[in-house]
């Protein structure tokens, strides 16, 4: 049994990594060798031409994605933290109903709000802009961010909050002095979740964006469907890897905090 379990896990890992192997190998092949018939073979001559072309094509989209994902994740995390703090430690009449409405927002599909959201952004003169995409993602991400922080903050002893009140600390002072310093795991979970969602978004970007504000997902789709006579598989594989590297780096840097933050809020609430 001790031997069978690692063997099964290795088999599953190998099965999962097979497409990644094809991506990496094909991306380093010159165009003449990038053929589906030889997808499993190593390149005879390693080349960076596919990566250079992919970078030139995707660079505007990568810059837009960084602006959207970083700013949207930070704003969502801050607003979710404040909402979770108020809903868990500064109770008010109707707090449970407000929290239920927040949860209801998690189950509204993108397609249901697309047309009214486009009309709202048009009235605000934000449609087709990066600011408009950030606003749409922040509003749509507030429910899940609030849930994460609220479930995390209920694990903080109420005695600490009461002691701060007795000492004369108000709502914001209590938040900045007691709650915020211990919020690292919840922020890690929220930032990973939101960054991944914003970076991988395609529907909002196509429907609410414009060529100047398109993120890397739209640029990648346009590259894959360029309709060229000769399909540049090396460029397409390199483009796919370039588009996925930022989320991979975020998980590598913050992944160890992800499960810790999720489990910290799973004991109460």
Phi, psi and omega in degrees: 000321180296328180277324185294320183297310177299324180295316179297318179296320178295322178296316178295320178296318179296319178297320180291325185273354180301312177297326178296321178300315180297319178301309185294313183296314182293326182295335181262009178268147169292163186301325182295332181265346184282083182230139180301333180295331180246036185296331185270349184274148176287151180293141174290324177229114181290135185221145176256012183297321178296321179292320179295316179295318180298319179296317180297322182283319188268350186304315177299320179293323177296318178297317178295320180296320178297315179299315182290311187290317182292308182294317180296321180294315181296314180296316179298319181295317180295313180294320177296323178296315180295317179297314180296324178295313181294318184287341182255330187240342179237072185296147178218162180301128181086012182298320180295322179293320178296317179296322177298320177296322176300315180296324179299326180296339179291336188257007176276118181291155179306316187297333183288335184249001188296312183292309177297327178293321177296320177295319179296314180295327177295317178296327179274001182058039179243355180293138181081010181241160177294322178299321178295319178295320178298314180300316180299316181289323179296313180298317182288335182268350182302317181303310182292324178294319177297318179298315181299311183289322180298314179294332177283320185287338178291345177279348177282127183304134178295337180298326178295319180293318180295322178296322178294322178295319180297324179284359176094008179283135177275192184298309183290322179295320177296320180296311184287330185269328187244312188279311185300319181298338181255015186266009184305309180300319180293321177295322179297315179298313183294317181295318178297314182298309184290319179300316179296316181296315181291320182293322184271001183295140176232319186294310178300319184296318181289318187279324186251351184263186178216167181308326180286339183245006180297132176280184187291332181296319179290318178298322178294318178297319178295325177294318181291331182250036184290338178074023179290153181298315177253117182289123181271083185296326181294320178292320181294319179293317177296322178296317179298320178293318178299318182291335183263346184299317181301315179293325177297317179296321179298317179293323179293323182279323186244001185300325182292340176272347188293303181293326178298318179290323178294315183289333180297329180260010183265355184272337179228177176076000000 
